[in-house]
Amino acid sequence: MRDSSGGAGRGAPGGLSAAAPAVATTIRTGGPAVQIAARVVPSYAADPTITWSTASALVSLSHTSGPDVLVTARNTTEDAQYVPIMAKAANGFFVTAYVLVEPKFIDPPAITSAPKISVPVDGKVTVAYGLDLGQREDQSLVTWFTCDDAAGANPRKVAVSRGNQPAKTYTLMPADVGKFLRVSIEPKHKISEAGQAVYVTATSPIAAADIPSSPVSADFRTFVESPTEPAGGRWTVLGDWSIVPEASLPHGYGIRAGAAGGAARGAAAASSSLFYFRDEPTGDMQLDLVVRPEKTEGTVFNVPGSPTEGPGRNSHGDIYIKYDPRTRSGYSLRYWRTTQTAGTCTYQFYKIDRGVGSPLDDKPVTSGVFKRNTTLTLKVSGSTISASAHNTTDGQTLAMEGTIVPNAASGAGVSATGAANIYGGMTISYP
């Protein structure tokens, strides 16, 4: 509920306290009502009467006076809409609850033509199917799997649908070579639940020639964030991550360390990592990131300090390159919130050996570049490691360069120890 006190009773003793959660409750036409309660505080107020009202015809109220009310949906449109429910005290103070009122749902659309998987073109495959949608938009849940054979053995989920947009296209990964693609379609439109899944499996495996040599880029709209074991040729997810919608980011989604809603940004985020690597030895490489820090002042983390590792360590982040996640060795750009200035972080190149980092040089750089949104490039060319970044908020930048001992590692990615960053774009290329 949202406090919206005001009106004739402003300044008078007494007010209202909401007894319902702040998140809007969803009700559906034809479904059960929801109960909303409120109370007058303090308890000794002269008149504890509460009056309930709404200006919307999309709901009905069980009564207009009392400590609680039942709200029933009667939305005859095809669009879900937020409706305000007002509880007003005798002195004019009021609070407002919002409910999301859905229309009456109908059966999911029937499949009119069986799904078919296309042959790969430019490293992508698509699935086509027909639905009896009428004039409605297709919001089917399309999920992609890779399997060991045409019978669907050992399915591994590799792409999902989000935001009511069916994932009809899948970008092949090097680890898909030799695998059979399998797709499930759960038919749906905006006033139906998802129907029973229909499956289709490719009749031939993915060949190496089907995957062109090109940068590897994560699409977080369809990304599967479940933890995985490190494996070459596919994204490796370690720890707790959640996919979050963000319109300003590529594809409209990003990935954040910690549980959905940010409840686990502390301990859970401390062991959260996201990598890509390939099995063959690699020379020069580049990582491009789009980062949306949840803190807006350029400090990134909640607790300032140093990048100390081990028990009781302070919050810091690593952006890895020329890194092997299996041996946990390579290089990183490490950054942490400094105690020296407000609105900045300290950035320094680190060498990582079996999970333990040490400064590559004595040239830390202080910058407030991490704001919304920041584009960062970390690059290795020969024995030179470099980093550059800029944001779209205030024009601050970052530019660094150092010297490394070249290795054959091919991995790149990020890890977070208490960070509150949303990564909206992640592209790895091997020039």
Secondary structure, DSSP 4 states (H G I P E B T S, - for coil): -EE---STTTTSS-EEEE-S-SSPEEEETTS--EEEEEEEESTT-S---EEEE-S-SSEEES-SBSSEEEEEE---SSS-EEEEEEEEETTS-EEEEEEEEEPPP-PPPPEEEEEEEPPPBTTEEEEEEEE--TTSPP--EEEEEEESSTT--S-EEEE--BTTB---EEE--GGGBTPEEEEEEE---TTS-----EEEE-SSPBPGGGS-S--EE--TTT---S-----TTSEEEES-EEEEE-TTSGGGEEEEESSGGGTTTTTGGGGEEEEE--SS---SEEEEEEEEESSSSS--SSS------STTPPPEEEEEEEEETTTTEEEEEEEEE-SSSTT-EEEEEEEEETTEEEESSS--EEE---SSSEEEEEEEETTEEEEEEEESSS--EEEEEEE-------EEEEEEES--EEEEEEEEE--
